[in-house]
Amino acid sequence: MGVLNNIKELQDVVGNYRSKGLVVGLCHGCFDIVHPGHIYHLKRARTMVDRLFVSITADSFVNKGPDRPVFPDCKRAEFIASIRYCDHVIISNMPTAECMIKTLRPDIYFKGADYSTGSDVRLQAERTLVESAGGRMVLTDNRVFDSTSRIARLVMSKNIQLGD
């Protein structure tokens, strides 16, 4: 359990779980500033699977505004791995979750309620990949805590310079 170092290790671990007939789930995201919405999301996801994998977007692919991510990917992965609902964490060195979905072939791919409109093109591609491998996508709940917009509001209201 904990942070996986590479795709080969991920394949070995998931292969072992599949050989035992375990249900595997995947959550993917930036997880830069972890907030209650993230915890609800991970907790709900874990109730539906035997093993929960979380892939963290690598720093070079985070596009949430200036001075983001706040925390480097290795620290984000370490922190998420310490949350009891997460069995394994891996840093994804790709711009989307597609590589992780192809590698892991999760039985369930979890997204948060902020994706309920379904208008995100990446989400549609991810759903297609999951379903083509026999899995399904689940939106975990309707508790939306968008840290990016909250940070932007804080910065604007306080005239804070990030990175200082």
N, C-alpha and C positions, 0 to 999 in steps of 0.2 A: 504494500500500500504506500501511497505517497506520490512524489513527482517521478514520472518516467523520463528517461533521458533521450529516447529516440523512437522512431517509427518501428524499428525491429523489436524493441522491447515491448511496445504497445501491441504489436501483432502477436507476440508470444503470450502475453498476459491475457489478451482477449481470446486467443485460441484455447488456452487452458480453461477459461470460464465457459466457453461454448461447448467444449468437450464434456463438461459437467452439466450441461443443459441449463445454465444460468441465464436469466434475462438481463441484457446489457443496455444501459442508457447512456446518452451523451448530452451534455450541455456545452455550449460554446459561447465565448464572449471575451470582452476586454477585461472585465472584473478589475478595473483600475481603482476605483474608490468603492469598496464594498459597502452596501447599504441594506436596509431591511428587505427591500424587494429581492435582492440577490439571495438572501438567506431563505426567504419564503420559497423562492424558485427552486433552490437546491433541496430544501427539505421536502417539498411536494414531489419533486422528481425522484428522490430516493425512496419514497413510499411505493413507487410503481415498478421498481427494478430490483434485481439482486445485487448488481454492481453498477455504480455510477462513475462514469468518466467525465472529466471536465477538460476541455481544451481552451487554452488561454491564447489570445491573439498576441503575436510577437510585437515588440515595440515598433518596428519599422512599418507595420501595417495598421497601427492605431491612428484613426483619423477623427479625433474628437475635439480638435481645436488646438490653439497654441499651448505650448508647455504640457502637452498630454502625450503619453500617459504620465501621471504624477509619479507612479512607482514603476520601476523596471520589471520586465516580464518575469525574471527569476524570482523577484520578491512577491509578485502577484501570484505566481504558481505556488510558492512556498506557503503563502497565507491561505489560499483556497484549499490546499492539501491539508491544512490543519483543521478545517471545518469537518465535523464528524459525519456529515451526509455524503462527503466526497470520498470515493475509494481510490481513484487514481487521477492525476493531473498531468497534462503534457502541454508544452508550449508549441503552438502551431506556427510554423514559419511560412504560412501562406496567407493571402489576403482574405480568404473566406473559409468557411468550415467544410467546404467540399472535399478536400483531401482527407480530413479526419473522418468524414462520413464514409467515404470510399474504403478507407482502411479499417475502420471499426465496424461498419455495417450494423449500427445500433438497432436493437429491437424497437426502441423508442428514442426519438430525438426531441429534446425539450427546448421550447422557446418561452420567453416571458410574455405577459399580457400586452406589452407594448408592441408586439407583432400581430395583434389580433386583426388589424385591417388587412393584412396579407398583401399589401401593395409593394413591399420591398422585393425587388427583382432577385436579390440574393436568396431571400427566403423561399421564393418559388423554386429556384434551382435546387436548394437544399431539400425541400419537400419531395421533389421529383426523385432525387438520388436515394433518399431514405425509403420511399415507397417502392422504387424499382428493385431494392434489395429485400423487400418483404417487411420492412419496418413501417412505423407510423410516426407522425409528428404530433406532439401534444403541447398545447399552451397551458402553462401551469396554473395560472390564476389571474385575477383582475386587480391585483395590488401593484400599481405602477409607481415606481420610485425612480425617476430619471435623474441620475446624478449629473449628467452633462448639462442639462438645462438649469438645474439648481446651482451648479457651480458658476455658470454664466451669469445668472441673476445675482449671485453673491458678489462676484467680481465687479459687475456693473454698479451695484448699489454701494459698494464700499470703495470703489476705485482702486482695487487691489491689483498689483502687478504680480502675476504668477512667475515663479522662478527666482524671486528675491529672497 
